């Protein structure tokens, strides 16, 4: 996990899934990326610890690049470049 917040990637779209639990964050990500173009960056904020497993698998399965991930006591942050 990266914990350097001084150089966060730029992003095109933000999705806040705070308070939602598996499978809802991933389902919402699927819906959001449908409206985006290849090369755009999606910022995802989550509170479900399962996203630490699910988001990398989401990226691998769909051919997206996980640019950045960070976890804190209260939430998880991901930046994903669409493939």
C-alpha positions as a Python dict, from the first residue, in 0.01 Angstrom:
ca = {
    (1, 'X'): (0, 0, 0),
    (2, 'X'): (117, 347, -80),
    (3, 'X'): (66, 606, 190),
    (4, 'X'): (213, 917, 27),
    (5, 'X'): (-79, 1155, -24),
    (6, 'X'): (130, 1448, -149),
    (7, 'X'): (126, 1330, -513),
    (8, 'X'): (-217, 1185, -580),
    (9, 'X'): (-297, 1122, -947),
    (10, 'X'): (-527, 1355, -1139),
    (11, 'X'): (-870, 1208, -1206),
    (12, 'X'): (-1167, 1263, -1435),
    (13, 'X'): (-1451, 1111, -1231),
    (14, 'X'): (-1499, 1044, -860),
    (15, 'X'): (-1712, 770, -707),
    (16, 'X'): (-1780, 768, -332),
    (17, 'X'): (-1899, 428, -210),
    (18, 'X'): (-1855, 507, 159),
    (19, 'X'): (-2102, 311, 372),
    (20, 'X'): (-2164, 45, 107),
    (21, 'X'): (-2052, -316, 135),
    (22, 'X'): (-1972, -593, -110),
    (23, 'X'): (-2089, -625, -381),
    (24, 'X'): (-2228, -270, -408),
    (25, 'X'): (-1897, -77, -450),
    (26, 'X'): (-1792, -298, -742),
    (27, 'X'): (-2139, -284, -899),
    (28, 'X'): (-2128, 97, -880),
    (29, 'X'): (-1779, 96, -1035),
    (30, 'X'): (-1909, -114, -1327),
    (31, 'X'): (-2185, 140, -1384),
    (32, 'X'): (-1950, 437, -1363),
    (33, 'X'): (-1688, 301, -1606),
    (34, 'X'): (-1960, 240, -1867),
    (35, 'X'): (-1994, 618, -1895),
    (36, 'X'): (-1616, 679, -1918),
    (37, 'X'): (-1361, 652, -2199),
    (38, 'X'): (-1039, 455, -2220),
    (39, 'X'): (-753, 647, -2057),
    (40, 'X'): (-973, 837, -1814),
    (41, 'X'): (-903, 802, -1442),
    (42, 'X'): (-1165, 705, -1184),
    (43, 'X'): (-1111, 798, -819),
    (44, 'X'): (-1291, 560, -582),
    (45, 'X'): (-1346, 624, -211),
    (46, 'X'): (-1465, 324, -11),
    (47, 'X'): (-1516, 212, 348),
    (48, 'X'): (-1553, -163, 285),
    (49, 'X'): (-1232, -355, 362),
    (50, 'X'): (-1329, -610, 95),
    (51, 'X'): (-1239, -350, -168),
    (52, 'X'): (-870, -418, -98),
    (53, 'X'): (-931, -756, -263),
    (54, 'X'): (-1209, -665, -505),
    (55, 'X'): (-1072, -350, -670),
    (56, 'X'): (-742, -506, -787),
    (57, 'X'): (-935, -806, -923),
    (58, 'X'): (-1182, -571, -1095),
    (59, 'X'): (-890, -396, -1264),
    (60, 'X'): (-714, -716, -1363),
    (61, 'X'): (-1029, -879, -1501),
    (62, 'X'): (-1136, -575, -1706),
    (63, 'X'): (-791, -460, -1819),
    (64, 'X'): (-777, -138, -1617),
    (65, 'X'): (-465, -4, -1446),
    (66, 'X'): (-468, 46, -1070),
    (67, 'X'): (-257, 362, -1046),
    (68, 'X'): (-275, 416, -671),
    (69, 'X'): (-427, 265, -362),
    (70, 'X'): (-421, 382, -2),
    (71, 'X'): (-587, 264, 315),
    (72, 'X'): (-643, 454, 636),
    (73, 'X'): (-827, 362, 952),
    (74, 'X'): (-1159, 485, 807),
    (75, 'X'): (-1144, 447, 431),
    (76, 'X'): (-978, 319, 116),
    (77, 'X'): (-876, 525, -184),
    (78, 'X'): (-814, 401, -538),
    (79, 'X'): (-721, 566, -866),
    (80, 'X'): (-795, 352, -1173),
    (81, 'X'): (-700, 431, -1534),
    (82, 'X'): (-948, 272, -1773),
    (83, 'X'): (-804, 34, -2030),
}
